[in-house]
Amino acid sequence: MAELALPKPSQVPSFKEAWSWVARGDVALALGVVLVILLLVTPIPPFLIDLLLALSLTASVLILMTAILMKRPLDFTSFPTVLLVTTLFRLGLDVASTRLILGHGHEGGDPAGQIIQAFGKMMMGGNYLIGVIVFIILVIVNFVVITKGSSRIAEVAARFTLDSMPGKQMAIDADLSAGLIDDKGAKLRRKELEQESTFFGAMDGASKFVRGDAVAGLIITGINIVGGILIGVLQHHVSLGTAASTYTVLTIGEGLVSQVPALVISIAAGFLVSKAGVEGAADKALVTQLATNPVSLGMVSAAAGVVGIVPGMPILPFAAIALGAGVLAWRNGHKAPASEPVTDIKTAEQGDEPIASALAIDDVKIELGYGLLGLINDLDGRRLTDQIRALRRTLAAEFGFVMPSVRILDNMRLPNQGYRIVIREMESGMGEVRIGSLMAMDPRGGQVDLPGEHMKEPAFGLPATWIDEGLREEATFRGYTIVDPATVLTTHLTEILKDNMAELLTYVELQKLVKELPAEQKKLWDDTVPAVTSAATVQRVLQALLRERVSVRDLPAILEGIAESAPHSPGVMALVEHVRGRLARQLCWANRGDDGALPIVTLSPEWEMAFADALIGPGDEKQLSLAPSKLQAFIGGVRDAFDRVAQAGETGVLLTSPAIRPYVRSIIERFRGQTVVMSQNEIHPKAKLKTVGVV
């Protein structure tokens, strides 16, 4: 026979362990909800009803005081749960009290507890019809006025909170991109935004509990009165008058004990949802907004005085109100001039923050149409702000300095799905993307043969088509390039940033770059600036390199080149050419082809001689004076040569002599800005060369 397995003494929890479980908040809450449910099915004695009703009354006062003193609604995020628990608690007390009233009402005394009996007698004043009328009025006030108004406020607040979430999210991401807040601050603000939407949504639903509680209280009261009279007359053979008086007193007393806490909690809900947009506690907000305007208080004083002298009106209360409002109006009006400090014009201009803030210029700014606000939120795991953050890291690694923060704003004047990229308050690019669609492009440069909206890709002007998400697999199968809307915008931003890197490297950004240098490189900077050259000259050299998309990441080599050349050739052009020679390995590596060789397009001796003869002026003041006919011929020759190179699948680099390279580049950048122009001094000895054309 199997033995019964008994727990060992060590396995039996001690009283201390059991109490620690109960003391836990979640266990205590669960236990409390279970006890409330037991009220619905388990008879309880009258003294316990008194204790629980007293707890309900005091708890409602605590909830009301907490709601009034809260500085903002989010400080009481547990209110919807409190509302549910208190409503369930009152319903349980209603059922338990009903059981006692109907079961023992004929016995007289306090069958349902002293609190119910006291409330019934106090509110009725010896006439149970008065008690019925007072009870109905309380229910109407709670149900029609307070609860309905609170429900409407909660509904509208929830709707507007949800509608405003994209804009608030965009503001958070814009502040994060602009560097005004860090990741921790952004996470905290997103959490508060999520709590706000959840809270008002929960309040919209939780307010229905209060309305249902008011209706249930009215129905329960009616059932108790009718049922009590029938039970008293038919079962216990009590006279009709006695039964009506006894059961009505007890029922109305029980209804009032239940409705008073419900009314108090409804008022608390109204205070809480109506505090949206009000800073500070309710008392301070009311005093600040109602009792500080001397004109309003003066009008109140005058109106109370006029009403008080009307024949038949009591003079004393209106005189007291007129006197009190008049004193407040006089005090506030007397304080108003003293609260404004007297300042001269110079001090006022120095402290005028709005004018000073208007002088600030955003280095990089993206303006979005209303339909593109969804790009700020999570869009298939590719948020625009995350891509911009990754773009700044990529450009920093590629070109050697951190791009300024990108500010994102909404612009209702743009097309619904349009955007605009602004560099230093000047428009640098515009475009449109389609939310919910994909951009398909043919790598061969042809038009995409799929149904959709044909257009030009905004960054490079290539033929593209916006297709439906469902055509992704077919487009991939045909070999088309698929790009989502956020990536299209980011790619456009990338090209604009590369074209404007020289302008973005301001003196302030240069100082930030120097500040982040390691100690040994910082020593090189200190030895070069200002002993050998100025910081402005270094800035102009770096800008000239970035203008041709040359990385300045190897700042020590650039500073060494400037330090070597500056004493002999202080001109910026000569410094740039000397620095480019120091960066020969980097330039050859960056422009190499797929086979590792540097594809070059050489300049013919005739053009070399033509450019050399066209240089006029001494030293660093040389200028190019080329005849217009020769200039047009040169442009045509460059286009023809590079078109042939492109047809062969190569991306050539134009190779010139060192003396004419800057001047050749100044011409080519006007019609072929992507073409790289290198001099013979910039060819590293170990670089592999491959001639692909001749101009």
PLY file of the C-alpha trace (Angstrom):
ply
format ascii 1.0
element vertex 695
property float x
property float y
property float z
element edge 694
property int vertex1
property int vertex2
end_header
0.00 0.00 0.00
1.30 3.40 -0.96
2.08 5.68 1.96
0.54 9.11 2.21
3.24 11.72 1.52
3.15 14.33 4.25
5.11 17.53 4.07
8.20 17.64 6.16
8.33 20.19 8.96
10.92 22.17 7.01
8.55 22.37 4.03
5.63 23.88 5.98
5.84 27.68 5.65
6.23 29.54 8.90
3.92 32.35 9.99
6.62 34.89 9.11
6.94 33.54 5.56
3.17 33.43 5.10
2.86 37.03 6.31
5.65 38.14 3.95
3.61 36.74 1.04
0.49 38.60 2.17
2.52 41.81 2.72
3.53 41.82 -0.93
1.50 44.38 -2.87
0.38 42.09 -5.68
-0.68 39.31 -3.27
-2.51 41.79 -1.04
-4.36 43.27 -4.03
-5.35 39.84 -5.30
-6.51 38.83 -1.83
-8.54 42.04 -1.50
-10.29 41.45 -4.84
-11.14 37.88 -3.77
-12.62 39.18 -0.49
-14.70 41.73 -2.38
-16.06 38.95 -4.60
-16.90 36.95 -1.48
-19.11 39.84 -0.36
-21.37 39.01 -3.27
-22.05 35.44 -2.12
-21.22 35.22 1.59
-23.44 36.59 4.41
-21.59 38.95 6.76
-22.65 40.32 10.18
-23.83 43.92 10.69
-20.71 45.05 12.60
-18.53 44.04 9.66
-20.83 45.95 7.29
-20.28 49.06 9.45
-16.51 48.61 9.25
-16.51 48.16 5.47
-18.87 51.08 4.87
-16.65 53.32 7.01
-13.68 52.15 4.96
-15.55 52.99 1.73
-16.39 56.51 2.94
-12.87 57.35 4.12
-11.25 55.79 1.05
-13.35 58.01 -1.22
-12.19 61.10 0.69
-8.56 59.96 0.36
-8.99 59.51 -3.40
-10.58 62.95 -3.75
-7.81 64.70 -1.81
-5.14 62.88 -3.82
-6.75 63.92 -7.11
-7.04 67.55 -6.02
-3.44 67.84 -4.82
-1.86 66.10 -7.84
0.25 68.46 -9.95
-0.55 66.60 -13.18
-2.81 63.68 -14.15
0.10 61.32 -14.84
1.03 61.44 -11.16
-2.06 59.33 -10.47
-1.80 56.74 -13.25
-3.31 54.06 -11.02
-6.63 55.94 -10.86
-8.43 53.74 -13.47
-7.53 50.65 -11.43
-8.60 52.39 -8.21
-11.88 53.30 -9.90
-12.54 49.68 -10.85
-11.66 48.30 -7.41
-13.75 50.87 -5.49
-16.73 50.34 -7.81
-16.53 46.58 -7.30
-16.17 47.13 -3.54
-19.31 49.29 -3.38
-21.31 46.80 -5.44
-20.24 44.04 -3.06
-21.37 46.16 -0.11
-24.70 46.84 -1.88
-25.36 43.10 -2.27
-24.28 42.30 1.31
-26.39 45.13 2.74
-29.38 44.08 0.61
-29.13 40.56 2.02
-29.25 41.91 5.60
-32.06 44.40 4.91
-34.34 41.89 3.21
-33.51 39.10 5.65
-33.71 40.96 8.95
-35.52 44.24 8.25
-38.72 43.04 9.94
-36.89 42.49 13.24
-36.37 46.20 13.92
-33.27 47.75 15.51
-30.17 47.93 13.32
-30.47 44.83 11.11
-28.02 46.19 8.49
-25.65 48.07 10.79
-25.68 51.39 12.54
-24.25 53.43 9.64
-27.10 52.55 7.28
-29.70 53.22 10.00
-28.09 56.56 10.90
-27.87 57.71 7.28
-31.48 56.77 6.68
-32.83 58.66 9.68
-30.53 61.67 9.19
-31.39 62.20 5.51
-35.13 61.52 5.85
-35.82 63.67 8.90
-38.83 61.51 9.85
-40.31 61.47 6.32
-39.16 58.65 4.04
-40.51 60.49 0.96
-37.95 63.22 1.61
-35.24 60.56 1.75
-36.38 59.08 -1.57
-36.33 62.51 -3.24
-32.87 63.37 -1.81
-31.53 60.01 -2.95
-32.89 60.47 -6.48
-31.39 63.97 -6.65
-27.96 62.66 -5.60
-28.15 59.94 -8.25
-29.16 62.47 -10.91
-26.35 64.84 -9.91
-23.82 62.02 -10.02
-25.06 60.37 -13.18
-26.22 63.29 -15.35
-23.81 66.05 -14.33
-20.52 64.90 -12.85
-20.11 61.43 -14.33
-21.31 62.40 -17.80
-19.06 65.46 -17.89
-16.04 63.51 -16.67
-16.69 60.79 -19.25
-16.88 63.37 -22.04
-13.68 65.08 -20.95
-11.89 61.72 -20.72
-13.18 60.71 -24.17
-12.05 63.95 -25.84
-8.72 63.91 -23.99
-8.07 60.33 -25.11
-8.92 61.17 -28.71
-6.77 64.30 -28.89
-3.92 62.60 -27.04
-3.83 59.80 -29.59
-4.12 62.26 -32.51
-1.24 64.36 -31.20
1.13 61.44 -30.59
2.88 61.61 -34.02
3.62 65.31 -33.60
4.89 64.87 -30.04
7.00 61.89 -31.12
8.43 63.96 -33.94
9.31 66.75 -31.50
11.14 64.29 -29.26
13.10 62.83 -32.18
13.86 66.31 -33.51
15.26 67.39 -30.13
17.29 64.17 -30.02
18.68 64.71 -33.51
19.45 68.34 -32.68
21.38 67.28 -29.58
19.07 69.10 -27.16
18.45 65.83 -25.26
20.33 62.56 -25.02
19.08 59.01 -25.55
18.16 58.70 -21.88
16.09 61.87 -21.96
14.38 60.81 -25.18
13.54 57.43 -23.70
12.08 59.12 -20.62
9.95 61.50 -22.70
8.73 58.63 -24.91
7.76 56.70 -21.79
5.83 59.70 -20.45
4.09 60.07 -23.82
3.13 56.40 -23.77
1.87 56.71 -20.20
-0.19 59.76 -21.13
-1.93 58.01 -24.03
-2.50 54.87 -21.97
-3.82 56.85 -18.99
-6.39 58.89 -20.91
-7.46 55.82 -22.89
-7.95 53.91 -19.64
-9.82 56.86 -18.09
-12.17 56.89 -21.08
-13.13 53.31 -20.31
-12.94 53.48 -16.52
-15.39 56.39 -16.36
-18.06 54.00 -17.61
-17.72 52.10 -14.33
-18.93 55.13 -12.39
-21.92 55.60 -14.69
-22.80 51.93 -14.37
-22.44 52.14 -10.60
-24.93 55.03 -10.44
-27.46 53.16 -12.57
-26.95 49.97 -10.56
-27.46 51.89 -7.29
-30.76 53.31 -8.51
-32.01 49.90 -9.66
-30.87 48.15 -6.47
-32.63 50.77 -4.34
-35.91 50.36 -6.23
-35.71 46.56 -5.99
-34.96 46.73 -2.26
-37.93 48.98 -1.51
-40.42 46.92 -3.51
-38.93 43.60 -2.42
-38.73 44.63 1.24
-42.38 45.70 1.35
-43.49 42.45 -0.28
-41.36 40.32 2.04
-42.51 42.23 5.14
-46.21 42.09 4.24
-46.50 38.64 2.67
-43.92 36.59 4.62
-43.64 38.28 7.99
-47.20 39.69 8.14
-46.09 43.23 8.94
-48.53 46.05 8.22
-48.10 47.87 4.95
-47.28 51.23 6.57
-44.71 49.73 8.93
-43.08 47.73 6.13
-42.94 50.76 3.84
-41.42 52.93 6.58
-38.91 50.32 7.83
-37.62 49.02 4.51
-37.61 52.45 2.88
-35.52 53.93 5.70
-33.00 51.07 5.53
-32.90 50.96 1.73
-32.50 54.73 1.31
-29.87 54.73 4.06
-27.95 51.97 2.28
-28.30 53.78 -1.06
-27.03 57.04 0.40
-24.06 55.32 2.07
-23.21 53.85 -1.33
-23.92 56.94 -3.43
-21.95 59.41 -1.30
-18.59 57.63 -1.92
-19.58 57.20 -5.58
-20.28 60.93 -5.82
-16.97 61.79 -4.13
-14.99 59.51 -6.47
-16.84 60.93 -9.49
-15.75 64.40 -8.37
-12.17 63.08 -8.05
-12.35 61.71 -11.60
-13.62 65.07 -12.82
-10.74 66.90 -11.10
-8.20 64.48 -12.56
-9.27 64.53 -16.21
-9.93 68.29 -16.17
-6.36 69.01 -15.00
-4.93 68.25 -18.45
-2.85 71.30 -19.43
-2.96 72.82 -15.91
0.42 73.15 -14.22
0.70 72.64 -10.47
-1.88 71.73 -7.86
-5.53 72.66 -8.40
-5.63 75.23 -5.61
-2.66 77.18 -6.98
-4.01 77.02 -10.53
-7.44 78.30 -9.45
-5.99 81.11 -7.36
-3.56 82.12 -10.10
-6.17 82.15 -12.86
-9.22 83.45 -10.97
-8.13 85.62 -8.05
-5.26 87.67 -9.50
-7.04 89.85 -12.08
-7.99 93.16 -10.40
-10.44 94.11 -13.17
-12.43 90.88 -12.82
-12.49 91.16 -9.03
-13.61 94.78 -9.27
-16.51 93.83 -11.51
-17.51 91.09 -9.05
-17.47 93.60 -6.18
-19.59 96.07 -8.12
-22.10 93.40 -9.19
-22.48 92.07 -5.62
-23.02 95.61 -4.31
-25.72 96.35 -6.90
-27.58 93.10 -6.19
-27.35 93.71 -2.43
-29.24 97.04 -2.62
-32.12 95.59 -4.63
-35.28 95.73 -2.48
-36.00 92.42 -0.78
-32.46 91.07 -1.14
-30.42 90.30 2.00
-27.79 93.00 2.29
-25.34 91.20 4.60
-24.08 88.33 2.35
-23.80 90.49 -0.76
-22.07 93.25 1.21
-19.52 90.74 2.53
-18.84 89.45 -0.99
-18.54 92.99 -2.39
-16.15 94.01 0.39
-13.96 90.89 0.02
-13.74 91.12 -3.78
-13.04 94.87 -3.55
-10.16 94.34 -1.11
-8.60 91.66 -3.35
-8.98 93.86 -6.43
-7.31 96.80 -4.64
-4.41 94.64 -3.39
-3.76 93.02 -6.78
-4.03 96.34 -8.58
-1.62 97.91 -6.11
0.93 95.10 -6.58
0.85 95.09 -10.38
3.07 98.15 -11.02
5.56 97.13 -8.33
5.98 93.66 -9.84
7.30 95.09 -13.13
10.95 96.14 -12.73
12.00 99.39 -14.32
14.74 98.68 -16.86
16.44 100.83 -19.42
16.43 100.09 -23.14
19.88 98.54 -23.11
18.99 96.04 -20.38
15.72 95.14 -22.11
17.52 94.45 -25.39
20.09 92.27 -23.68
17.41 90.18 -21.98
15.09 89.93 -25.00
15.28 86.18 -25.57
12.81 85.91 -28.50
14.87 88.30 -30.67
18.12 86.54 -29.76
16.65 83.14 -30.53
15.48 84.41 -33.93
19.13 84.94 -34.90
19.95 81.24 -34.56
20.43 79.32 -37.83
19.93 75.58 -38.22
22.81 74.05 -40.17
20.72 71.15 -41.49
16.94 70.94 -41.38
14.36 68.56 -42.83
10.79 69.79 -43.22
8.11 67.12 -43.63
4.58 67.32 -44.97
1.77 66.15 -42.73
1.52 62.79 -44.48
5.17 61.98 -43.72
4.91 62.28 -39.93
4.68 58.49 -39.86
8.36 58.33 -40.87
9.22 59.57 -37.40
7.56 56.57 -35.76
8.54 52.95 -36.21
7.99 52.14 -39.89
8.81 48.47 -40.45
11.74 48.82 -38.11
13.36 51.67 -40.17
12.76 54.96 -38.41
13.95 58.10 -40.13
15.74 59.41 -37.04
17.65 56.15 -36.62
18.76 56.28 -40.26
19.90 59.89 -39.91
21.87 58.98 -36.80
23.53 56.12 -38.70
24.17 58.47 -41.64
26.01 60.94 -39.42
28.20 58.13 -38.11
28.93 56.93 -41.65
29.85 60.40 -42.91
32.02 60.97 -39.84
33.95 57.77 -40.56
34.18 58.55 -44.29
35.04 62.25 -44.30
36.57 62.84 -40.90
34.26 65.23 -39.10
30.87 64.94 -37.45
28.09 66.56 -39.41
25.91 69.03 -37.49
22.71 67.74 -35.95
19.70 67.46 -38.24
16.53 69.20 -37.08
13.22 67.68 -38.21
10.12 69.89 -38.43
6.65 69.63 -39.91
5.61 72.11 -42.59
1.93 72.24 -43.46
2.67 74.29 -46.59
4.47 71.38 -48.22
2.58 68.73 -50.21
1.03 66.04 -48.04
3.87 63.57 -48.77
6.53 66.08 -49.68
9.73 67.05 -47.91
12.34 69.78 -48.12
16.00 69.73 -47.10
17.39 73.07 -45.93
21.11 73.85 -45.47
21.78 76.94 -43.38
18.25 78.30 -43.99
18.56 77.83 -47.77
16.57 75.21 -49.65
18.91 72.60 -51.10
16.55 69.87 -52.22
12.91 68.82 -52.40
11.09 65.61 -53.14
8.11 63.40 -52.45
7.86 59.87 -51.11
4.88 57.56 -50.79
4.15 56.10 -47.36
3.14 52.45 -47.63
4.82 52.02 -51.04
8.28 51.01 -52.26
10.51 52.70 -54.83
11.72 50.35 -57.55
14.64 51.28 -59.84
16.28 49.51 -62.74
20.07 49.31 -62.17
20.55 49.64 -65.95
18.86 53.05 -65.88
15.69 52.04 -67.73
12.07 52.50 -66.73
10.58 49.93 -64.35
8.04 47.68 -66.07
5.64 47.36 -63.15
2.30 49.05 -62.35
2.73 52.10 -60.18
3.53 55.81 -60.15
6.45 56.64 -62.45
8.71 59.48 -61.34
12.35 60.57 -60.98
14.42 59.45 -58.03
15.08 62.71 -56.08
18.79 62.21 -55.28
20.18 61.31 -58.73
17.25 61.94 -61.07
17.09 58.34 -62.27
13.81 56.79 -63.53
11.92 55.16 -60.66
8.47 53.84 -59.86
6.49 53.72 -56.62
5.02 50.22 -56.43
2.73 48.49 -53.96
4.19 46.42 -51.11
2.67 43.31 -52.66
4.94 43.64 -55.72
8.17 43.38 -53.71
8.88 39.76 -54.61
8.18 40.26 -58.32
10.39 43.38 -58.42
13.19 41.51 -56.66
12.84 38.61 -59.08
13.26 41.00 -62.04
16.44 42.42 -60.52
15.08 45.85 -59.60
16.48 47.80 -56.67
13.86 48.17 -53.91
14.03 51.14 -51.51
11.64 52.15 -48.73
10.48 55.79 -48.32
12.74 56.58 -45.34
15.80 55.34 -47.23
14.87 57.45 -50.28
14.80 60.57 -48.12
18.01 59.61 -46.32
19.82 58.97 -49.63
18.77 62.39 -50.88
19.99 63.92 -47.63
23.31 62.08 -47.99
24.03 63.54 -51.42
23.07 67.04 -50.32
25.31 66.79 -47.26
28.22 65.63 -49.42
27.68 68.57 -51.78
27.62 71.04 -48.89
30.28 69.63 -46.57
32.55 72.62 -47.10
29.83 75.02 -45.88
28.98 72.80 -42.94
32.59 72.83 -41.67
32.22 76.15 -39.90
34.67 77.60 -37.41
32.53 76.26 -34.56
32.56 72.75 -36.04
36.34 73.00 -36.53
36.77 73.83 -32.84
34.62 70.83 -31.92
36.80 68.66 -34.16
39.99 69.94 -32.55
38.54 69.46 -29.07
37.97 65.76 -29.75
41.53 65.15 -30.98
43.72 62.73 -29.01
46.43 64.27 -26.84
49.31 63.62 -29.26
47.38 65.11 -32.21
46.28 68.03 -30.06
49.98 68.82 -29.50
50.49 68.95 -33.27
47.59 71.40 -33.57
48.98 73.60 -30.82
52.39 73.68 -32.53
50.85 74.61 -35.88
48.11 77.06 -34.84
48.77 79.96 -34.45
52.59 79.66 -34.59
52.74 78.65 -38.28
49.32 79.57 -39.65
45.90 80.64 -38.42
42.90 78.50 -37.63
40.96 80.25 -40.40
43.59 79.13 -42.95
43.35 75.54 -41.72
39.56 75.80 -42.00
39.80 77.00 -45.62
42.17 74.16 -46.51
39.83 71.59 -44.99
36.87 73.18 -46.78
38.73 73.01 -50.11
39.42 69.30 -49.56
35.82 68.57 -48.58
34.54 70.49 -51.58
36.20 67.81 -53.74
34.95 65.08 -51.35
38.40 64.34 -49.97
38.30 62.92 -46.45
39.94 65.02 -43.72
40.02 62.12 -41.28
43.81 61.95 -41.49
44.09 65.35 -39.80
47.69 64.81 -38.60
48.92 64.37 -42.18
46.98 67.48 -43.24
48.44 69.55 -40.40
51.93 68.30 -41.20
51.47 69.30 -44.84
50.24 72.76 -43.84
53.14 73.20 -41.41
55.65 72.26 -44.15
54.22 74.50 -46.86
52.86 77.50 -44.94
56.24 79.22 -44.28
57.06 79.18 -48.01
53.63 79.35 -49.71
51.04 80.98 -47.45
48.37 80.97 -50.19
45.45 78.61 -49.57
45.61 77.12 -53.08
49.28 76.20 -52.70
48.59 74.73 -49.26
45.76 72.62 -50.63
47.87 71.25 -53.47
50.74 70.41 -51.11
48.36 68.68 -48.67
46.83 66.68 -51.51
50.32 65.44 -52.33
50.70 64.26 -48.72
47.37 62.41 -49.10
48.45 60.60 -52.28
47.98 57.10 -50.83
44.46 58.01 -49.58
43.43 59.58 -52.90
44.64 56.64 -54.99
42.95 54.15 -52.67
39.64 56.03 -52.61
39.42 56.24 -56.42
40.69 52.79 -57.38
38.58 50.55 -59.60
37.22 47.08 -58.96
40.49 45.51 -60.13
42.56 47.61 -57.69
44.01 49.87 -60.40
43.48 53.62 -60.68
41.61 54.32 -63.95
42.97 57.58 -65.38
41.90 59.83 -68.22
44.95 61.83 -69.25
44.99 65.39 -70.51
46.64 65.70 -73.89
49.85 67.78 -74.25
47.94 70.31 -76.37
45.46 71.01 -73.56
48.25 71.01 -70.99
50.04 73.70 -72.99
46.79 75.64 -73.56
46.02 75.82 -69.86
49.60 76.67 -68.94
49.64 79.56 -71.45
46.25 80.82 -70.19
47.52 81.40 -66.64
48.19 85.06 -65.99
49.31 86.89 -62.87
52.17 86.49 -60.38
52.46 83.75 -57.73
49.30 82.88 -55.85
47.35 85.55 -57.73
47.34 83.58 -60.99
44.06 83.40 -62.86
42.88 81.35 -65.82
42.14 83.36 -68.94
40.97 80.84 -71.53
39.19 81.91 -74.70
35.44 81.04 -74.71
35.82 78.96 -77.86
38.60 76.90 -76.33
36.62 76.58 -73.10
33.63 75.15 -74.97
35.91 72.81 -76.89
37.48 71.59 -73.66
34.08 70.97 -72.08
32.96 69.00 -75.14
36.15 66.96 -75.13
35.78 66.09 -71.44
32.19 64.99 -71.94
33.01 62.83 -74.92
35.97 61.19 -73.19
34.12 60.39 -69.99
31.05 59.18 -71.88
33.25 56.65 -73.66
34.78 55.64 -70.34
31.33 55.20 -68.80
30.21 53.02 -71.72
33.20 50.79 -71.03
32.03 50.38 -67.41
34.76 52.50 -65.85
34.78 55.59 -63.63
37.80 57.56 -64.73
39.96 60.10 -62.89
41.21 63.08 -64.90
45.00 63.36 -64.53
46.72 66.73 -65.07
49.99 68.43 -64.23
50.27 69.96 -60.74
50.37 73.56 -61.97
47.01 73.53 -63.74
45.02 71.01 -61.62
43.10 73.60 -59.50
42.06 75.55 -62.60
40.96 72.45 -64.51
38.95 71.36 -61.48
37.26 74.79 -61.20
35.93 74.34 -64.74
34.90 70.68 -64.49
33.05 71.07 -61.19
30.52 73.30 -62.97
29.27 70.61 -65.34
30.63 67.30 -63.94
30.84 67.82 -60.19
31.38 64.11 -59.47
34.49 63.89 -61.67
37.73 63.55 -59.71
40.69 65.63 -60.90
44.14 64.57 -59.67
47.61 65.83 -60.40
50.70 63.78 -61.09
52.03 64.66 -57.62
49.05 62.85 -56.08
49.85 59.48 -57.65
51.37 57.20 -55.03
54.51 55.32 -56.24
52.92 51.94 -55.48
49.56 52.71 -57.09
48.57 50.64 -60.13
47.57 52.83 -63.06
45.27 52.02 -65.96
44.73 54.51 -68.79
41.11 54.40 -69.96
40.90 57.57 -72.06
42.45 60.82 -73.29
41.00 64.33 -73.49
0 1
1 2
2 3
3 4
4 5
5 6
6 7
7 8
8 9
9 10
10 11
11 12
12 13
13 14
14 15
15 16
16 17
17 18
18 19
19 20
20 21
21 22
22 23
23 24
24 25
25 26
26 27
27 28
28 29
29 30
30 31
31 32
32 33
33 34
34 35
35 36
36 37
37 38
38 39
39 40
40 41
41 42
42 43
43 44
44 45
45 46
46 47
47 48
48 49
49 50
50 51
51 52
52 53
53 54
54 55
55 56
56 57
57 58
58 59
59 60
60 61
61 62
62 63
63 64
64 65
65 66
66 67
67 68
68 69
69 70
70 71
71 72
72 73
73 74
74 75
75 76
76 77
77 78
78 79
79 80
80 81
81 82
82 83
83 84
84 85
85 86
86 87
87 88
88 89
89 90
90 91
91 92
92 93
93 94
94 95
95 96
96 97
97 98
98 99
99 100
100 101
101 102
102 103
103 104
104 105
105 106
106 107
107 108
108 109
109 110
110 111
111 112
112 113
113 114
114 115
115 116
116 117
117 118
118 119
119 120
120 121
121 122
122 123
123 124
124 125
125 126
126 127
127 128
128 129
129 130
130 131
131 132
132 133
133 134
134 135
135 136
136 137
137 138
138 139
139 140
140 141
141 142
142 143
143 144
144 145
145 146
146 147
147 148
148 149
149 150
150 151
151 152
152 153
153 154
154 155
155 156
156 157
157 158
158 159
159 160
160 161
161 162
162 163
163 164
164 165
165 166
166 167
167 168
168 169
169 170
170 171
171 172
172 173
173 174
174 175
175 176
176 177
177 178
178 179
179 180
180 181
181 182
182 183
183 184
184 185
185 186
186 187
187 188
188 189
189 190
190 191
191 192
192 193
193 194
194 195
195 196
196 197
197 198
198 199
199 200
200 201
201 202
202 203
203 204
204 205
205 206
206 207
207 208
208 209
209 210
210 211
211 212
212 213
213 214
214 215
215 216
216 217
217 218
218 219
219 220
220 221
221 222
222 223
223 224
224 225
225 226
226 227
227 228
228 229
229 230
230 231
231 232
232 233
233 234
234 235
235 236
236 237
237 238
238 239
239 240
240 241
241 242
242 243
243 244
244 245
245 246
246 247
247 248
248 249
249 250
250 251
251 252
252 253
253 254
254 255
255 256
256 257
257 258
258 259
259 260
260 261
261 262
262 263
263 264
264 265
265 266
266 267
267 268
268 269
269 270
270 271
271 272
272 273
273 274
274 275
275 276
276 277
277 278
278 279
279 280
280 281
281 282
282 283
283 284
284 285
285 286
286 287
287 288
288 289
289 290
290 291
291 292
292 293
293 294
294 295
295 296
296 297
297 298
298 299
299 300
300 301
301 302
302 303
303 304
304 305
305 306
306 307
307 308
308 309
309 310
310 311
311 312
312 313
313 314
314 315
315 316
316 317
317 318
318 319
319 320
320 321
321 322
322 323
323 324
324 325
325 326
326 327
327 328
328 329
329 330
330 331
331 332
332 333
333 334
334 335
335 336
336 337
337 338
338 339
339 340
340 341
341 342
342 343
343 344
344 345
345 346
346 347
347 348
348 349
349 350
350 351
351 352
352 353
353 354
354 355
355 356
356 357
357 358
358 359
359 360
360 361
361 362
362 363
363 364
364 365
365 366
366 367
367 368
368 369
369 370
370 371
371 372
372 373
373 374
374 375
375 376
376 377
377 378
378 379
379 380
380 381
381 382
382 383
383 384
384 385
385 386
386 387
387 388
388 389
389 390
390 391
391 392
392 393
393 394
394 395
395 396
396 397
397 398
398 399
399 400
400 401
401 402
402 403
403 404
404 405
405 406
406 407
407 408
408 409
409 410
410 411
411 412
412 413
413 414
414 415
415 416
416 417
417 418
418 419
419 420
420 421
421 422
422 423
423 424
424 425
425 426
426 427
427 428
428 429
429 430
430 431
431 432
432 433
433 434
434 435
435 436
436 437
437 438
438 439
439 440
440 441
441 442
442 443
443 444
444 445
445 446
446 447
447 448
448 449
449 450
450 451
451 452
452 453
453 454
454 455
455 456
456 457
457 458
458 459
459 460
460 461
461 462
462 463
463 464
464 465
465 466
466 467
467 468
468 469
469 470
470 471
471 472
472 473
473 474
474 475
475 476
476 477
477 478
478 479
479 480
480 481
481 482
482 483
483 484
484 485
485 486
486 487
487 488
488 489
489 490
490 491
491 492
492 493
493 494
494 495
495 496
496 497
497 498
498 499
499 500
500 501
501 502
502 503
503 504
504 505
505 506
506 507
507 508
508 509
509 510
510 511
511 512
512 513
513 514
514 515
515 516
516 517
517 518
518 519
519 520
520 521
521 522
522 523
523 524
524 525
525 526
526 527
527 528
528 529
529 530
530 531
531 532
532 533
533 534
534 535
535 536
536 537
537 538
538 539
539 540
540 541
541 542
542 543
543 544
544 545
545 546
546 547
547 548
548 549
549 550
550 551
551 552
552 553
553 554
554 555
555 556
556 557
557 558
558 559
559 560
560 561
561 562
562 563
563 564
564 565
565 566
566 567
567 568
568 569
569 570
570 571
571 572
572 573
573 574
574 575
575 576
576 577
577 578
578 579
579 580
580 581
581 582
582 583
583 584
584 585
585 586
586 587
587 588
588 589
589 590
590 591
591 592
592 593
593 594
594 595
595 596
596 597
597 598
598 599
599 600
600 601
601 602
602 603
603 604
604 605
605 606
606 607
607 608
608 609
609 610
610 611
611 612
612 613
613 614
614 615
615 616
616 617
617 618
618 619
619 620
620 621
621 622
622 623
623 624
624 625
625 626
626 627
627 628
628 629
629 630
630 631
631 632
632 633
633 634
634 635
635 636
636 637
637 638
638 639
639 640
640 641
641 642
642 643
643 644
644 645
645 646
646 647
647 648
648 649
649 650
650 651
651 652
652 653
653 654
654 655
655 656
656 657
657 658
658 659
659 660
660 661
661 662
662 663
663 664
664 665
665 666
666 667
667 668
668 669
669 670
670 671
671 672
672 673
673 674
674 675
675 676
676 677
677 678
678 679
679 680
680 681
681 682
682 683
683 684
684 685
685 686
686 687
687 688
688 689
689 690
690 691
691 692
692 693
693 694
